Amino acid sequence: MATLSLNLYSPSVRHQYLLPKSHYSKSNFRISCSTSFLQNKKFKREYTSVMIVPTGVGAAIGGYAGDALPVARALSSVVDCLISHPNVLNAAMLYWPMPNALYVEGYALDRFAEGLWGLQPVHQNRVGLVFDAGIEKELLIRHLQVVDATRASLGLPIVGYTVTDTPLLVEKWVDPTSGQSTGRIQRPDSLLRAVETLQNKSKVNAVAVVARFPDDDTEDLDDYRQGVGVDLLAGVEAVISHLVVKNFQIPCAHAPAVLPPQLSMSLCPKSAAEEIGFTFLPCVLAELSTAPQYLVKGNNFSEDCIVAGDVDSVIVPIDACGGDGVLAFANGKRHKPLIIAVEENQTVLNDTPDSLGIEAVKVSNYWEAIGVIAAHKAGIDPNSLRRNRIKNIAPISFVPSNGYATSSAKSLV
């Protein structure tokens, strides 16, 4: 409710309240008109965006070592809440804390989009680690030293680790049909037992997995270091984290254990984050420490839980719209967020909005995408910011019960 402000120095006001003139000194009264009460009252709900760049598909932006992170940082400064996944927010030895960003594993993000899971923000998680028994002793020690460094220097809540009872035996390859990287672990049972042990003994509610990956072929590694082609590790990394999240419904992310490559005198900046240490763990541990918990539908979502209906916009590469999450958002029955397809971010896929019948705003690049989101958040039709994009309003036709079509404009005459 608005407040009434009076000019108490006005003669008419002094006369009305029959107080002596001396009583109205500046030391006695300091009443002024203020709109500060408006600043503390919410008139609109928070604006939430989801940023998706599928992993292992050779995305021009987001297909390498955290090269989509600058986009996420820019986007987080415009929206109230940003939801994204490890492929966007991880940068090996590098990371960037964003208080309004939620780190959601890919399988969980799909279930969230389908309305099956909710996201519960937290202050802190109890993070545990699972190490592959196939990791060599010296390489394992390097990883443990990094874990201790994050605990001592960043204060991260890492409570313990375990080693699988047998090597996981990771395999990776490129799907000849889709061109994206994928793979498997031959001993998924060993991984699941290790996670269960952590939960039972250390009460962890978030897990980082470090599996020993086969070393890359020299030619494939050189291509990736030059910012060309597909990340051969990424596809099976998703397979690993999906397995844990599906079975335990807790945040999980993966960091591959590989031997440091030989020094390269020519290196693409997009790939450089993976060249500056012995492990990719720091970003994973930092993000998992505050990743939201997953609430499964049927367990009563809390009031502060974020659900699919809270999402206002989804940003995705132009030809990567065929994932479960994007399709779920695009085909939502009760609520459809604005889908923004970025043309500059091309992948090896061919799942465009047109080919899938998805209504989307097509933009040239992420600069434009962020501008569209700023307009959308302000309640402005983004087309009104472009030249000649607003056309004459058209009547909407409907079919009455007698089966004869009539325009809405005519029916109002």
C-alpha positions, 0 to 999 in steps of 0.5 A, a space after each residue: 500500500 502506498 504511503 501519504 507524504 506531506 510537506 510539513 513546512 507548508 503554512 497550510 499544513 501548519 495551520 491545519 494541525 494547529 502546531 506552533 511554527 517553531 515545532 516544524 524545525 528541520 531537526 524535528 521533521 525529516 519526512 519525504 516522498 520515497 519509493 523505497 517500499 517498491 524496491 523491497 516488494 516483488 511484483 514479478 516472479 524470478 526469470 529462469 533460463 536453461 542453457 543446453 549444449 549437448 556433450 560429445 557432438 562437436 559443438 562450435 561453442 561448448 564442444 571443448 574445454 569449458 568454452 561455453 562458460 563465458 556464455 553462461 557467465 554473460 547469461 547469468 548476469 541477465 537472468 535471475 536463475 540459470 540452469 545448465 549442465 556440466 558440459 557448459 559449466 566445467 572447464 577442467 582446472 578452471 571454473 567460475 562461481 555464479 551464485 544464481 546458476 544451478 549445476 544439473 547433470 544431463 539425465 536429471 535435466 531431462 527428467 526435470 524438463 519432463 516435469 518428473 523431477 524438481 530441483 531443490 537449491 542447497 547451501 552445501 552438499 556432502 561430496 564423495 569421490 569414486 576412483 576407478 581401480 584401474 587408475 595407476 598409483 601415481 596418477 591416483 596420488 595426483 588426484 588426491 592431492 587436488 582433492 586436498 587442495 580444494 578442501 584446504 584452499 576453497 573450503 569444499 565439503 569433500 568428506 571421503 572417497 572410495 576405490 572401485 572393487 574392480 577396474 571399470 574398463 572404459 571404452 569410447 568410440 564415435 557413433 558412425 551414424 550420428 558422428 557423436 562420441 559415446 562409449 560404455 564401462 564394462 563393469 557398471 556394477 562395480 561403480 554402483 557398489 562404490 557409490 552405494 558404499 559412499 552413501 551408506 558409510 559417509 552419508 554423501 549426497 553428491 558424487 564425483 566419479 574419476 574413471 581411467 580413460 584409454 589414452 587418445 590416438 595421437 591424430 585424434 588428440 591433435 585435432 581436439 587440441 586444435 579446436 577441431 572435431 568431437 571430444 572423444 571423452 565426453 560421450 562416455 562421461 555422460 554415460 557414466 554420470 547418467 548411470 549414477 544419477 538414474 540409480 541414486 537420484 543425487 548430483 553426479 559429475 565425471 572427471 576422466 583420469 588420463 596421462 598428461 599429453 606431451 607439450 604442444 607448441 600449437 594449441 587452440 585456446 578453446 582446448 587449453 584448460 585441459 593442458 594446465 594440470 594433472 586432473 580435471 577435478 577442480 571444476 567438478 568438485 566446486 560445482 558439485 558442492 552446491 549443486 541442487 538436489 533432485 526431488 522425484 515427483 510424488 515425494 511432494 515438491 517443496 515451495 522453494 523447489 524449482 520445477 519445469 513450469 518455472 522455466 521461461 526460456 531455453 537456449 540451444 544450438 540450432 541443430 541440437 534440438 532433438 534431445 529429451 529435455 528440449 523436446 519436453 520443453 517444446 512440447 509442454 502442454 501447460 507451459 512452453 518456454 521460449 526456445 532460442 536456437 543459436 545458428 552460430 553454434 553448429 554441431 554434428 547433429 541435424 536436429 533443427 527446429 524446422 525438422 522437428 516442428 518446434 516453434 523457436 526464435 532463431 538467432 545468429 549468435 549468443 550476443 543476439 540470444 542474450 538480447 532476446 532474453 533481456 527483452 523477454 524478461 522485460 515483458 517485451 516482444 523481442 520482434 518489436 526490437 527489429 525493423 519491420 518485424 511487427 505485422 498487422 494483428 490478425 483475427 483468430 478463427 475458431 470452430 463453433 459447435 455447429 461446425 461452421 468456422 467464424 472469425 473472432 473479429 466477426 463474432 464480436 460485431 
